[in-house]
């Protein structure tokens, strides 16, 4: 999904594209959190409000990015974030960082 509009003069990602990438990485980080964590609970409530009432919140922004970069399968099934080949949380984060980056470079 990287187009010439996403690249700056030097061929690097624009600042907006970098921010979007960081937001999606953080979203994966939240999904991988334990349900007892406050951040995860707030995310779940925020997502519920977005889905039920179309609230304009952080989760709505993430959904827009997920659609933009063709990652809706993760949004629809957050359990699919867990890859059976990866053994630990850091491995998951590295794996999804590569997946998201690949989506940006299409």
Protein Blocks (a to p, Z undefined) as FASTA:
>chain_A
ZZfklpcfkopacfklmmmmmmmmmmmmmmmpcfklmklmmmmmmmmmmmmnopacfklm
mmmmmmmnopmmmmmmmmlmpcfkbmbfklmmmmmmmmmmmmmmZZ
